[in-house]
Amino acid sequence: MLGIHHLFFIKFMGIFAGTLLLASFISYLTLKDIVIVNNKHQLQSTINLLALQLEKRLDYAALAQEVKERTGFRFTLIDQNGTVIAESDHDIETMENHGSRKEILLALAEPFGMAIRYSSTVKNDFLYVAKALKINHQTYYLRLAMSLEKVFESFHIFWYRMIIAVGFFILLSMIIPYQMSKKIRYDIDQIIRYLEELSDKNYHAVLQTRYFNEFLQISVMLKSLAKKLSNRAKQKRKHAAKLRLINKQRSDLLSAISHEFKNPIASITGYAETLCDDPNASSEIREKFLKKIISNALKISTMLDRLALSVKLENNDLSIKPSNFVLSDSVFEIVDNLKNKHHDRVIRFEGVPVTVYADKTMIELVITNLIDNALKYSQEEVRVVLTPQRLSVIDHGIGISEKEIKKITSKFYRVQKNTWDNSMGLGLAIVEYILKIHRSALQIDSQPSIGSTFSFDIIPLKPNE
């Protein structure tokens, strides 16, 4: 079986030889036409120059001979009746009427008339060009002619030389394709070797084709493929690492849920058992224990609500129900409730009345989470500042390092890894998502050991949006 370089050599030779012969034939016809057109233009230019002299010259016969001697063109002047009145190559007395000549008839309708025919007068093929002129208010036809025998004599000499050149190129074409086929074989071998490297998953192998643009394009595409395969392998590794991370997060979440539920369930169980074991307990103790049971049950309910909210967040199934409400009143109520819950902490609210169009429950959850987060990570007072454009929660706690700021809004992420509470690392992730669907965003400014500011811009939603 022939190789591609052998087929290339054979087909190239056939195509080249056929193309060269066809091109030679077309070139012959084209050059012939070009020669005729160029000589036609030359005759037209000469006629335009002679037209300026005809009005000044009266001896047309002498002018005809002068033109013949200087240009070699046959000069003929014909009146409007077709009678030859001046001729450079023949006696006008013996010449026929030229009114029906093709070039004369064409000159009546066009700027120039042209014809190629055999002249019985001078026994030769001629190229005739004629033009109608006005001389002393009479119409004349000035005709110049050129012998095609002389024109094509030089053309045929050129063509013989062209045939010799074609033969030389055919000989040369036998050498060049052979060299090209060797180069093709080299590039193909490089591509085959590279494909073998790719099959062995060596995505960093070197591919260097030298000679042909097509093989260069193939090599570029193969390198692009190798890069994609390499990236895919990296993505598989990243995906595997992500799966391990997800499994770890699930494990952490289960640990968090187990830990967080254990304390309130233990408290509920302990208080309930105490009440069961001591049916004669005083009403004050029973009321105190029942309040503890209710409080711990509410903690469990809150944790379950946050988990449910997190699942909706994960599935993009969280929708808002906006309404008009006074944000400052909600903030004041939240701060008051948290003060009652944290008797030993100072929470200060500084704000002005602000009305917004948003989902009240979700915005209150955002503010509660931000304040609760500030209380969790600081021992100093917490300030809540509300302006018509912005709400900020400021603490003077442990602060957050720059590298952790981008992570703390991720689900299950905690700055203090070993401290678990009922947020389970979901608080800031929920905050960020709620603000996003309200066309706002959580902004965090923090410095370690100095404190943090969590804030978001208030962008009221329009009822028709």
C-alpha positions in Angstrom: 0.0 0.0 0.0 1.3 3.4 -1.0 2.1 5.9 1.8 0.6 9.4 1.8 3.8 10.9 0.7 4.0 8.6 -2.3 0.4 9.4 -3.2 1.1 13.0 -2.8 4.1 12.8 -5.2 2.1 11.0 -7.9 -1.0 13.1 -7.6 1.0 16.3 -7.4 2.9 15.4 -10.6 -0.3 14.7 -12.4 -2.1 17.8 -11.2 0.9 20.0 -11.8 1.5 18.8 -15.3 -2.2 19.0 -16.2 -2.5 22.4 -14.6 0.7 23.7 -16.3 -0.5 22.6 -19.8 -4.0 24.1 -19.2 -2.4 27.3 -17.9 -0.2 27.4 -20.9 -3.1 27.1 -23.3 -5.1 29.7 -21.4 -2.1 32.0 -21.2 -1.6 31.7 -25.0 -5.1 32.9 -25.6 -5.0 35.5 -22.9 -1.7 37.0 -24.1 -2.9 37.0 -27.7 -5.9 39.0 -26.6 -3.7 41.3 -24.5 -1.4 42.0 -27.5 -4.4 42.9 -29.7 -5.9 45.1 -27.0 -2.6 46.9 -26.3 -2.1 47.6 -30.0 -5.7 48.7 -30.3 -5.1 51.3 -27.6 -1.9 52.3 -29.3 -3.8 52.9 -32.6 -6.6 54.8 -30.8 -4.0 57.1 -29.1 -2.3 57.8 -32.5 -5.7 58.6 -34.1 -6.4 61.1 -31.3 -3.1 62.8 -32.0 -3.5 62.8 -35.8 -7.0 64.3 -35.4 -5.5 67.5 -34.1 -3.3 67.8 -37.2 -5.9 67.0 -39.9 -7.6 70.4 -39.3 -4.3 72.1 -40.1 -3.0 69.9 -42.9 -4.5 70.0 -46.4 -2.1 67.6 -48.0 -3.6 64.4 -46.7 -1.6 62.1 -49.0 1.7 63.5 -47.7 0.4 63.1 -44.1 -0.4 59.5 -44.8 3.1 58.7 -46.0 4.6 60.6 -43.1 2.6 58.6 -40.6 3.6 55.4 -42.4 7.3 56.2 -42.2 7.2 57.3 -38.5 4.9 54.7 -37.0 4.7 51.9 -39.5 0.8 52.1 -39.4 -1.3 52.0 -42.5 -3.1 55.4 -42.8 -6.5 55.7 -44.6 -8.7 58.8 -44.7 -12.3 58.2 -45.9 -15.0 60.8 -46.6 -18.6 60.5 -45.4 -19.6 58.8 -48.6 -17.0 56.0 -48.1 -14.5 57.2 -50.7 -10.9 56.9 -49.9 -9.2 60.3 -50.2 -5.8 59.4 -48.7 -4.0 56.0 -48.3 -0.4 55.2 -47.3 -0.1 51.7 -48.7 -2.1 51.7 -52.0 -3.3 53.8 -54.9 -6.6 55.4 -53.9 -7.9 55.3 -57.5 -8.0 51.5 -57.5 -9.5 51.2 -54.0 -13.2 50.2 -53.4 -15.7 52.2 -51.5 -15.0 51.7 -47.7 -18.4 52.9 -46.4 -19.5 49.4 -45.7 -16.4 48.3 -43.9 -17.1 47.0 -40.3 -14.8 49.5 -38.5 -16.4 52.4 -40.4 -19.9 51.3 -39.5 -18.9 50.9 -35.9 -17.3 54.3 -35.8 -20.7 55.8 -36.6 -22.2 54.5 -33.3 -19.1 54.3 -31.0 -16.1 56.5 -30.3 -13.9 54.0 -32.2 -14.6 51.2 -34.5 -12.4 48.1 -34.6 -12.1 45.0 -36.9 -9.6 42.3 -37.6 -9.6 40.8 -41.2 -7.6 39.9 -44.2 -6.8 42.8 -46.5 -7.1 41.8 -50.2 -5.4 45.1 -51.1 -2.1 44.4 -49.3 -2.5 40.6 -48.9 -2.1 40.5 -45.1 -4.2 40.2 -41.8 -4.7 43.7 -40.3 -6.1 45.2 -37.1 -8.2 48.2 -38.1 -9.2 51.1 -35.8 -11.3 54.0 -37.2 -12.8 57.2 -35.8 -15.3 59.7 -37.1 -14.0 63.3 -37.3 -15.4 66.7 -38.1 -13.1 68.6 -40.5 -14.4 71.9 -41.9 -17.9 70.9 -41.0 -17.7 67.7 -42.9 -17.5 64.1 -41.6 -14.4 62.1 -42.3 -13.2 58.7 -41.1 -9.6 58.4 -40.0 -8.5 54.7 -40.0 -5.2 53.3 -38.9 -4.2 49.7 -39.4 -1.5 47.4 -38.1 -0.2 44.2 -39.7 -0.9 41.3 -37.3 1.9 39.3 -38.9 4.5 41.5 -37.4 2.7 41.8 -34.1 2.5 38.0 -33.7 6.0 37.4 -34.9 7.4 38.7 -31.7 4.5 37.1 -29.7 5.4 33.6 -31.2 9.0 34.1 -30.3 7.9 34.8 -26.7 5.7 31.8 -26.8 8.4 29.4 -27.9 10.5 30.6 -25.0 7.5 30.1 -22.8 7.3 26.4 -23.9 11.0 25.9 -23.0 10.3 27.4 -19.6 7.3 25.1 -19.1 9.5 22.1 -19.9 12.0 23.3 -17.4 9.4 23.7 -14.7 8.0 20.2 -15.4 11.5 18.8 -14.8 11.8 20.9 -11.7 8.4 19.7 -10.5 9.7 16.1 -10.4 12.4 17.1 -7.9 10.4 19.5 -5.6 7.5 17.0 -4.8 10.0 14.4 -3.9 11.6 16.7 -1.3 8.1 17.9 -0.2 7.0 14.2 0.3 10.0 13.7 2.7 9.0 16.7 4.7 5.4 15.5 4.8 6.6 12.2 6.2 8.6 14.0 8.9 5.6 16.0 10.1 3.3 12.9 10.0 5.9 11.0 12.1 6.0 13.8 14.7 2.1 13.8 15.0 2.0 10.0 15.3 4.7 10.1 18.0 2.7 12.8 19.9 -0.5 10.8 19.7 1.3 7.9 21.2 2.5 10.2 24.1 -1.1 11.3 24.6 -2.4 7.8 24.7 0.1 7.2 27.6 -1.4 10.3 29.3 1.8 12.4 28.8 0.0 15.7 28.3 3.3 17.7 28.5 4.9 16.0 25.5 6.5 18.3 22.9 5.0 18.4 19.3 7.0 20.4 16.7 6.0 20.2 13.1 8.3 22.1 10.8 7.2 22.4 7.2 3.5 22.7 6.5 0.8 25.0 7.8 -1.9 22.3 7.8 0.2 20.1 10.0 0.9 23.2 12.2 -2.8 23.7 12.6 -3.3 20.0 13.5 -0.5 20.3 16.0 -2.1 23.4 17.5 -5.4 21.5 17.8 -3.7 18.5 19.3 -1.9 20.7 21.9 -5.3 22.3 22.7 -6.7 18.8 23.1 -3.9 17.9 25.4 -4.5 21.0 27.4 -8.2 20.2 27.7 -7.3 16.6 28.7 -4.9 17.9 31.3 -7.4 20.4 32.6 -10.0 17.6 32.7 -7.7 15.4 34.7 -7.1 18.4 37.1 -10.9 18.9 37.3 -11.3 15.2 38.2 -8.8 15.6 41.0 -10.5 18.8 42.1 -13.9 17.1 41.9 -12.6 14.3 44.0 -11.2 16.8 46.5 -14.5 18.6 46.5 -16.4 15.4 47.2 -14.0 14.7 50.1 -14.7 18.2 51.3 -18.5 17.8 51.0 -18.3 14.5 52.9 -16.2 16.2 55.6 -18.7 19.1 55.7 -21.5 16.6 56.1 -19.6 14.9 58.8 -19.0 18.3 60.5 -22.7 19.1 60.1 -23.8 15.9 61.7 -21.3 16.5 64.5 -22.6 20.0 64.9 -26.2 18.9 64.9 -25.4 16.1 67.3 -23.6 18.5 69.6 -26.1 21.3 69.4 -29.2 19.1 69.9 -27.6 17.1 72.7 -27.5 20.1 75.1 -31.1 21.3 74.8 -32.4 17.7 74.6 -30.4 16.8 77.7 -31.8 19.9 79.5 -35.4 19.1 78.4 -34.9 15.5 79.6 -33.3 16.5 82.9 -36.0 19.1 83.8 -38.8 16.8 82.7 -37.4 13.9 84.8 -37.0 16.1 87.8 -40.6 17.2 87.5 -41.7 13.6 87.2 -39.6 12.4 90.1 -40.8 15.2 92.4 -44.6 15.7 91.8 -44.7 17.8 95.0 -42.2 20.4 93.8 -43.2 24.0 94.4 -45.1 26.0 91.8 -42.1 28.3 91.4 -39.7 25.4 90.7 -42.2 23.8 88.3 -42.7 27.1 86.5 -38.9 27.7 86.3 -38.3 24.2 84.9 -41.2 24.4 82.4 -39.7 27.7 81.1 -36.4 26.0 80.7 -38.0 23.2 78.8 -39.8 25.7 76.6 -36.6 27.7 76.0 -34.7 24.6 75.0 -37.5 23.4 72.7 -37.5 26.8 71.0 -33.7 26.4 70.5 -34.3 23.1 68.7 -37.1 24.7 66.7 -34.8 27.6 65.7 -32.0 25.1 64.6 -34.5 23.1 62.6 -35.8 26.3 60.9 -32.2 27.3 60.0 -31.5 23.9 58.5 -34.7 24.0 56.5 -33.8 27.5 55.3 -30.3 26.3 54.4 -31.8 23.5 52.2 -34.0 26.0 50.4 -31.0 28.2 49.9 -29.0 25.2 48.5 -31.9 24.5 46.0 -32.5 28.1 45.1 -36.0 27.6 46.3 -36.1 30.7 48.6 -38.7 33.3 47.5 -39.4 36.7 49.0 -42.7 38.2 50.0 -42.0 42.0 50.1 -44.1 44.6 51.9 -43.7 48.1 53.2 -42.5 48.3 56.8 -40.5 50.6 59.1 -37.0 49.1 59.3 -36.0 51.1 62.3 -38.9 49.7 64.4 -37.8 46.2 63.5 -34.2 46.9 64.5 -35.3 48.4 67.8 -37.5 45.4 68.5 -34.7 42.9 67.6 -32.2 44.8 69.8 -34.7 44.9 72.7 -35.3 41.1 72.5 -31.5 40.4 72.4 -31.0 42.7 75.4 -33.5 40.6 77.3 -31.8 37.4 76.2 -28.3 38.6 77.0 -28.6 40.6 80.2 -24.9 40.9 80.7 -24.2 42.5 77.3 -24.5 46.0 76.0 -26.3 46.5 72.7 -26.7 50.0 71.5 -29.0 51.1 68.6 -28.3 54.4 66.8 -30.6 55.1 63.9 -33.2 57.2 62.1 -36.7 56.2 60.9 -36.3 54.3 57.6 -39.1 52.7 55.6 -38.3 49.9 53.1 -40.1 47.6 50.7 -38.7 44.1 51.4 -39.4 40.7 53.0 -39.7 41.7 56.6 -39.1 38.2 58.1 -36.0 37.7 56.0 -34.5 41.1 56.7 -35.2 40.6 60.5 -33.4 37.3 60.2 -30.4 39.0 58.6 -30.2 41.7 61.3 -30.7 39.1 64.1 -27.9 36.9 62.7 -25.5 39.8 62.3 -26.1 41.0 65.9 -26.0 37.5 67.3 -22.7 36.9 65.4 -21.2 40.1 66.9 -22.3 39.1 70.4 -20.7 35.7 69.8 -17.3 36.9 68.9 -16.9 39.9 71.1 -17.1 40.7 74.8 -17.5 44.5 74.4 -20.6 46.4 73.5 -22.2 46.0 70.1 -23.4 49.0 68.1 -26.2 48.9 65.5 -26.1 52.0 63.3 -29.0 52.7 60.8 -28.9 55.4 58.2 -31.3 56.0 55.2 -28.7 54.2 53.0 -27.0 51.7 55.2 -27.3 49.4 58.2 -24.1 48.4 60.1 -23.4 46.1 63.0 -20.1 47.0 64.8 -18.3 45.0 67.4 -14.9 45.2 69.1 -14.2 41.5 69.3 -11.5 39.1 68.0 -11.7 40.3 64.4 -11.2 38.3 61.3 -8.0 37.9 59.3 -8.0 39.0 55.6 -7.7 35.4 54.3 -10.7 34.3 56.3 -13.0 37.1 55.3 -13.8 35.5 51.9 -14.5 32.2 53.6 -16.8 33.1 56.5 -19.9 33.4 54.3 -19.4 29.7 53.2 -21.7 27.2 54.6 -20.5 25.4 57.8 -17.4 27.6 58.0 -16.5 29.0 61.4 -13.5 31.1 62.4 -13.4 29.2 65.7 -13.5 25.6 64.5 -14.0 23.9 67.9 -16.8 26.2 69.2 -20.3 25.1 68.2 -23.5 26.9 68.8 -27.0 26.8 67.2 -25.8 28.7 64.1 -23.9 25.6 62.9 -21.9 27.9 60.6 -25.0 28.7 58.5 -25.8 32.3 59.7 -23.6 34.4 57.4 -24.3 32.1 54.4 -28.0 32.7 54.8 -27.4 36.4 55.4 -25.5 36.7 52.1 -28.1 34.9 50.1 -31.1 36.9 51.5 -29.3 40.2 50.8 -28.5 39.0 47.3 -32.1 38.3 46.4 -32.9 41.8 47.8 -30.3 43.3 45.4 -27.9 44.1 48.2 -24.7 42.6 49.5 -22.9 41.9 52.8 -19.8 44.0 53.3 -17.2 43.0 55.9 -14.5 45.3 57.3 -12.4 43.7 60.0 -9.0 43.7 61.7 -7.8 41.0 64.1 -7.9 42.0 67.8 -9.7 45.3 66.9 -13.1 44.3 65.7 -15.5 43.9 62.8 -18.2 45.9 60.9 -20.8 43.9 59.1 -23.0 46.1 56.9 -25.3 46.2 53.8 -26.8 48.9 51.6 -30.5 49.5 51.9 -31.9 49.2 48.3 -35.7 49.5 48.4 -37.5 47.2 46.0 -40.2 48.7 43.8 -43.6 47.0 44.2 -43.9 46.5 40.4 -40.6 44.6 40.2 
